[in-house]
Amino acid sequence: MHAASAVVVLKPEESRRLIGRAVAQLLSVQHAKARGRLVVVGGGTTRFVAESLTGEDPGLESYAVGWVKDGELGETPKEERGPGPHVWENGELSRVMPFDVIKRFTAGDVYIKGANAIDAEGHVGILMASPVGGTIGLAYPIIMARGCELIMAVSLAKQVPSVLKACELLGQQKGARTMGTPVGMMPIPRGTATVVTEIEAFEILYGLEATLVAAGGVGDCEGALIFHLKGEQGQVDRFFS
């Protein structure tokens, strides 16, 4: 096979779908779905994890509880939310809040969550509007204590200079004048989670080495990311097929 390269543009939703498909193909996810416990928490990117695992799109408005929209930080009203995260236990799927199943987590079980920030050091940040940290506030200590796997699905469009600095600055009760709902941020330190960005997704799905080379655009490409891809000719062709 001959070496080949390409330069590709991913619109924001294309990035989220790419990441979602890749996460769903991870062996640990497939194993937890069939024989253990798997939780997919709702979000704009995890929506596509759920779609890949079930064949059905759970929708954006009802699946993503927290959002940045219309120039504000906010949450979907409770009456407009869907039935909850996707939860598999021993191959059985339900749509419930995961508080009970998390308490039964053991090593090998998997919790999948989206994120709001990632930095060059590999730290990830999750915005929190709940005063008790939401589902991740309960899940993270259990995951760390028992040796479960946390998978963070996050686009490189969410890069920030420093997640730890952002955590230092934010806080619901710090009094900052906020456009929308006041938030804090939970840091997920490098090495404590499996982080899947577009770079990992290209490798998982196509065996391609991806490098982010530029970003931005106008119209339907506002927020687009531009990647250089390198691999065998067949791998590049498969991406374009």
N, C-alpha and C positions, 0 to 999 in steps of 0.2 A: 504493500500500500504506500501511496505517496503522501508526504506531509502536506497539510493544507491549512489555510487560515481564513478568517472572515471578520468583518466588522458588522455588528448588528445593533439595531435600536429596539429596546423594549419599552413599550408604554407601561404606565404604572400597573394596570390590571394584568398585562402580560407577565410582568415580573412576579406578581402575586400568584398567578396561576402556575408559573414555572416552579416556584418554590413549593407551592402546595403539592404538586404532582411528585416532586422529588421526595418530600417528607413522607408521603404515603408509600413510597417504594422502599423505604429503609427496612432492613430485615428485622430490626428490633420492633418496629411499628407493626409489621405483619405478624410477628410472633405474639406480641401482646394482644393484638386484636383477636387472634384465634384461640390462644391458650391462657391468657392472663388478663390484665386490666389495662385498658387504654382510654384516656380522656382527651378529647379535642375541644378546647375551650373556644367559644365563638370569637371571630374577628375577621377583618378584611382579608387577611392572608390565610388564616386557618379555615376559612370558608372553603378554599380550594383543596385543602387536605380532606375535609369532610366529603366534598364532592367526589374526589378521587377514590375514597374508601367506600362510598355508598352508591355512587352513580347518580346522586340527586343533589342539586344545588340548594343549600338551605336558605339562600338569599342573603343580601347584605344588610338591609335595614333591620331585619328581625334577628340576625345572628350576631352582629357586632354591637355589643352593649355600649362601650365607650367609643367616642369618635371625635374627630376634628372636622367640623363642617360649618359652612356659612360664617367663617371667621371666628369661630368659638370652640372651646373645649366643652364637650357635653356628653350626655348619655341618652340612649334610647329610653323613652318612658316605659315603665313596667308593663303597662297595658298593651304596648306595641311589640314587646319582645316575643321571640319564639319560645318553643318548649324547653330550651336549654342546650347545654353542650351535648356532644355525642359521647356516649359512654359505653364501652364494650367490657363485658365481664364474662370470661370463659366462652367467648364467641357470640354472646347475646348482646344485641344493641338496644339501648334505651336513650331517651332524650330527657335528662334530669339534671338538676344542679348536682355537682359531683361531691358534695361535702361528705356523704356517707361512704362512697366507694374509695375516696382518698384515704380514709381511716383504715381501709383494708389493704392498702398498697403494700407490696413487698418488692424486693430486688427483682428487676426484670420488667416491672410494670412501667408504663410510659405516660407522661403528661405532656401535652403539646399546647403551646401558647404562642401568641404573637407578641411583638414588642414595639416600642415606640422610639428606641434609640439604640445605636451601636457605635462603638468608637474603634479607632485603629488598634487599640490594645486588645480588642476582643471582648470587652465588657459590654453587657446589654442592659438596657433600662426599660422598665415597665411603668407607665403612668398609672397612678391610683387615685380614683375619685372616692372610693369607699374609705371611711375613717378607720376600718379594720383591715384594709388591704385587699378586699375582695377574695376571690377563690385562690389567687396566688399567695395571699397572706396566710391562708391555711395550708396550702399544698407544699410550699417551698420547704418549710422546716421538716415535714414528713419525708419528702423526697430526699433531702440531704441526710437525714438521720438514718434512713433505711437503705440507702444506696439504689434508689429508683432512678429512672432516666427522665430528665427534663429536656425537651426539644424546643428550641426557640426558632420560630420561622419569622425572619425579618429581612426586609429589603435594604440594600445599600443606599436607597434613597433616604433612609433614616439615620445616616451618619451624623454624628456630632463630635466636637473636639474631645470631650471628656464626659463619660457617663457619671463618673464619681463626682465631678464638679457640678453636674446637673442635679445629682441627688443632694448635694450640699446646699444648693440654692433653693430647691423646691420644698414645699410642705404646705399642706392644706391650711394650717393655722398660723402660717408665718406672716400673714397680713398683706401679701402682695396683691395689688389691684390686678384682677384676672379677667381676661375676656372669656367668660363662661364659667365653668365649674372649677373651683380651686383643686389643685392636685399635688400629690407628692410623687416620688419616684422610687421604685425598688430596684437596687442594682443586682444584677446576676453576674457575679465575677467570672472572668475568663477561666475556662476549665471546669466549671460546675454545671455546664449544660452543653448539649449538642446544638450548635448554632448552624442553621442552614440559611445562607443568603443565596443570591443568584450564582455566585461563584461555585459554591458546593452543589447547587442544583444542576448546573451545566455538567459537572463531573459525574454526578449520580445518574443523570438521565442519558447523557450522550458520550461520556468519557472525554469531554473537552476541557482544556485548560482555559479559563476565562479571566480576563483582566479588565477592570473598569477603567475606561480611558476618557470619558467625558459624560456630561449630564446636562439635562435641560432641553427645552424646545418651546414651541408655540402651538396654540390650538390644541388638538387632541394629543400632542406630544409634550405638553407641559408636565414636568416631572419625569421625563423619559431618561433612561440610562443607556449609555452606549458602551458596548463591550467588544473587545478583541478576543476572538476565539482561535485556539490552536489545537490541532489534532490530526488524525488521519483523514484522508479525503472522504472516506465512507461515513465517518462520524460527523463531519461538517455537512455532508449531503443529507444525512438523516435528520439533522436539525431543520434544514430547509424544506424537507419533504412534507 
